[in-house]
Amino acid sequence: MTRNALITGASRGLGRALAGALAADGWRLVLTARGAEDLEKAAAELGHAAVTALPGDVADPGHRDRLAEAAAALGGLDLLVNNASGLGPTPLPKLADYPVRELLDLFSVNVLAPLALLQLTLPGLRARRGAVVNISSDAAVEAYEGWGGYGATKAALDQISNVLAVEEPDVAVWWLDPGEMNTRMLADAIGPGEAGAPRPRRPWSPPSSASSPSARGAAGWCT
């Protein structure tokens, strides 16, 4: 059976790399990102793979409907990757100075949009016993100055994932931090020179929820 995946934030970085790996393995893909030009370039580089590229903002309900329709046209999803993410205002403000309106917008992109897209595609994921991957960050659990707004959104996404893993026994739910990557978003946050500098990584350790029989396929931090 041909496998189908929807990847958000697929025009560059981790999303683009995942799209390339899945396309090489024969998956049919629905890809989305805000930048139409970058998305079209990423899709074109996949060659003859079966790719539907739909530029747009995942915070837009109409765009999420179009993504869900594209997934349904394939017969449902085997994999949903919620990789699209906003950073918030830069330079990164302390919480005491954080514009609340911008924080609300960040929660819309980083938390509500992934949940809403999951809700729309859940019937197909259940039927195909598929999986959801929510991309998180160590900012969800570490106290980094200036990262409070972004980290709060990722902590919320982690808890949504944690509960979904219990509530949806027919869908594997994974949430993970892929580690620090030299991406445009990180460069926007800390500067391009700092973003490209090598850093030591902590060893991976499984969360306690991974052994829970009620959370099929649940996984936590990979930092």
C-alpha angles and dihedrals in degrees: 000000000000113000124225130206137182116205124187121202087029101149097084146355120018095351092055092047091051091049091053093049094048093045090053088054092053101259122151109233141206107195130188139177136150096249108075095192095050091045093051090049092050092049092048091053089060088072116204096355118132099257133164110194116196116176117207148100117288088212088067110091091208092055091049089053090054091050091050091049091052090050092049090050088061091053097262135304133293090185136023116189114194098197102138111107142166125221101204127224120347135248083048107251127218114251091252089063100033113131103238093209091057091047089054089052090050092053088050092057101035102037115013097042095054091048093047092049090049091051091053095048099035097099091060093042090053093047093049094038088237135168140246123211116195113192112223137171140228085245085078091070106019127075104236117169110247094013097088096107096045092041092052091056092050092047088054091049090051092054092047088053092047093054094041089056088061098040098047110053093170094055126065110226120199128176120184147163107229092201129249112323131186095247134148091250093055090046089053089053103044106008131270095267094052092043091058096048116109117247134188116256128219117238116260118254124183119242121240090247091065090077095049111116090210093060103063110202094355115163133171137188126013101174 
